[in-house]
Amino acid sequence: MDATGFAAKLNLALKALSMSRARMAAELAVDKSLVGRWAAGKVTPSGHNLDRLTALISSRRPSFTMLDWDRDLDALAVVLGVDLSPPGQAFDWVPASIFKEAQQGAAARGSAYEGIWRSTRPSSDLPGRFLHDHAIIRRTDQGVLYFRTGVEGVSYEGWALLLQHQLFSIAADKAHGTLLFSIFNGVARQKAEVLDGLTLACLRDAGGSPVSSTCVLERVCDLTGDSEEDDRRYEAFIAAQGSPLAAEGTVPEPLRAHLTREVDPASLGIGGLLRMYFGQSMARGSSLSAASD
């Protein structure tokens, strides 16, 4: 197997396992630079390291064997459970004119949303309490925004369309077979610092009950430009957080009020209407002075 061909297959495996090169190197007890050379197509693993690499992948994908390295990329993707379709195909139900608008929006304004974010949302199990998750957002070459979000073993991965000043997104948690939908208010010109909107997902109860929630995203830090380092930092934030339940008294009152006032009491008898009016949105960007620094 040539080094370039192996590199493509290794990078596919890293994607399938949601694993960074550094994490793979640690699992294999080899230097990070060695995994980097494999992934860059500069060298191929020795027989010993290929055996260990295969064992590592098969520990997470039991059907994977040494013979699978001989498959072409499409066939290997099936074995690893990776969808190689470009992001645009995930939105093939969206009219072409709207998808083109989203691509133009991402090209012009997508960088304003790139970063690592922390969410605050009401707890569905503990009234009056709030939960935190983390998310990472980055642009793709296909003209959409890629993001990951999760906490405590739940990890959603998906795409967002930037249309005018709103983000429309869909993501999946492959491990649990559930989807996440959201619409967030965005910003007009400056780099986004705070976003707010609504999410729709399923609870982790026996029936997977649907639940909709108000949500505010606050920027934690910018991206470094090194995808591997950015993923490491994102995972470190999740690991450091521990429980998603916010400690009592740590959510500022203005944020608490904003997240709870958007429930319309008058509509509770017809299903409970959640809303996040753009005119009352907390979404904001950097100040003009900060943006010019």
N, C-alpha and C positions, 0 to 999 in steps of 0.2 A: 504494500500500500504506500503510495507516495505521500510526502509530508503535507502537501496542500489538501489532498483529499481527506487525510486523517483529521486535519485541523477543522474542516467543515463539520465532520461527524462529532468531534469532541465538543465543539461549540454548541452543536445541537443538543448533545447530552447535558451540557451545563445549563442550557435553557430549560430542558425537560425537568431537571432536578432543582431548578431555581437556586443554583449553587454558583458562587463566585470562584474564580481561579484560586484565590487565596484559601478559601474553605476547602477546595479539592486538594490543594497542596498539603494542607494540615491533615486531612483525612488519610492521605497517602504517605505522610511523613517525608515529603520531598520539598526541595526549595521552591518557593513561589515562582522564581524565574524559569524553572524547568517546565512547569505547567504553562507558563506564558509562551515559551518557545514551541511547545506542542500546539497551542491554540493559534499561534501565528504562522504555523506551517513551516517552521525552520528546521525542526527535527521530529522524528517519530519516537515513541517510547521503546525502550528495550523490551525484550520478551518478558522479563520479570515484572517490569512496571506495567506492561499491558495486561498481564494476568491480574495484578492488584487493582488496576483501573476497572477492569471488567467485573471483578468481584464487588467493587464499590458501587458500580451502577446497578448490578443485579441485586444488591441488598435493598435497593429502593425500587427497582423494576425487576421483580423475580423472573420474568420471562426472558430477560436479556442474557445472551451467552456470547462467547468469544466469536462464534460464527456470524453474529450480527454486524461485526465490523466490516464484513465483506459485502453487506447490502449497499445499494445505492442510497442517496440521501432521502429520497421520498419514502422508500421502504423502511429505512431506519426510523424516520419520523413516526410512522405508524406504530412500530414496536415501542417507541418511547412515549407515544401519546402526545406528540407535538403537532399542531396545525401549522403547516408552512404557508398557508394562504396569506397574501399580503393584507394589511389592515383594511384596505379598501373593500376587499371581498366580504369582510365581516359586516359591512354596511351596504351590501348590494341591494338591499330593500329600500335604501334611501335614494330619492330621485337624484340623477346625475348632477343637476344644477345645484342642488343643496350640498351635495358632497364636494363639488368644486368650490363652492363658497367656503366650506369648512377648511379645505386645503389652503385656500388663499388666506383665510383668517389665521391658520396655524403658521403659515410662512411669515405673515406680517406681525402677528402678535403672540405667537406661541411661546416665545422666550419669556414673556411676562409672567407665565404660569409655571415655568420650570422651577423645581425646588423640592424640598422635603417639608411636609406640612403636618400639623397636628390638628385633629378634629375634636370638637366638643359637641355632644348630642345627649338628649335626655335618655335616661335609662328606662327601658320598657318594663323592667321587673321591680325597680325600686323608685316609686314616685318621689320627685324632689331631688333625686340624685342624678349625676351625669357621668358619661363615659368618654374616654379618649381613645382614639386610634391614630395611627400614623399613615402617611401616604407619600409616595414619591411620584413626581410628574416630570416627563421629559418629552421633547419633540422627537418625531421619527422622520425618516426620509420620505415616507409615503404621504405626509401632509396631515397627520392626525397626532393627537397627544396620547402617549402611552402612560399608563399609571399602574402602580401596585398599592394596595392598602390592606391592612389587617392587624390583628393582635391575637395573642393566645391561641396559636395554631390555626387560625383562619386567615387565609391569604387570597385576596381577590386580585386578578390581573386582567386588564382590559384597555379600552380605548375611549377617548373623548373627542367629540366634535366641537370645535369652537365656532359658534354661529352668532354673529353680532357680538353681544356682550354676555353670552351665556355658554356654559359648558354642558353638553348633553353626553352622558357616558353610560356604558354597559361593561360589566366585568363578570368574571366567573371564578368560583372557587372549585377547582377541579377535584380536590380531595373530598369535598362534601357534596359536590354536584349541585351547587346553588348559584344563582345569579344575583347581581347587584345592579340597580339602576339609579341614576341620580341626575338632577338638574341643578346647576349652581349659577348664581348671579356672578358676573365677572366685572372687570374694570374697563374703562374706555381707553386710557392712554398710558398711565404709569405702570410700573412693575407691580403686580398684584401682591398685596400683603395679607389681606383678609378676604375670604369668599364665604357666601352663605347660600343655602339651598335646601333641597329636600332629597332624601334617599328612600329607596324601597328595596327591601331584602326579606329574608326569612329568619325567624328566630331559631335558635339551636335547641328547640324543645322537641318532644317526640313527634309532633306532627309537622314541624317546619312551618309554623304559623307565619303568614305574611305580616310585616310591620313596616310602617312608614314613619319617618322621623325628620324633624328639623335638624340642621347641622351647620356648624360654622367651622371653616378651615382657617388656621392661622399659620403663616410661614414660620418654620423653625430655622431653616438655613437655605442658602443657595446651593446649586450643584457646582461641583469642582471642574466638570468637563471630563473627568475620568469615570466612566460608567461603573467600573469595578469598585472604585473607592466610594462612589456615591451609593451603590447598593450596600456596601459594608456599613456605611454611616446610617443608612435607613434601617438596616437590621439591628444595629447597635441601639438606636432609639427605641425600637420595639422591645429589645431584650432588657434595656434599662428601666423601661416603664413598669414592667411586671403586670400587676392587675390593671385592667382598663378602667376600673371604677375610680373616679376622681375623689380625692379625699374631701371630707366635709369642709365647706368654707373656702375651697381653693378656686372655685369658679366665680369670677367677679359678678357682682349683682347686675350690671348692665347687660352682660352676656347671658346670664340666667333669664333675665326678663325678655330679652330678644328671642331666645329659643322657646320660651313657653307662651308668650303672648300671641304667637302666630297660630295657635289653636283657636278656632272660632267656636266659643261656647254655644252660640245659637245654632250651630250646625251639628252638634253632637248627636242629636236625635236622628240624623239622616246619615250617620256613618262617620262623623268626625272629620271635618275638613281641615287639612293642614295647608298653610299658604306662606309664601315668603315674598311679599310685595317688593318689587324693584325699588319703588319710591321710598321704602323704609329699610332698604338693605344695608347691612354693615360692610358690604364689599367695598374695599378701598385699595388704592395703590400707594406707592411711595410718594412723599411730598415732593414738590418740584425742586426744592433745595437738595433733598437727599438724592433725587434722580440725577442731578447734575454733578454730584461729587465725583 
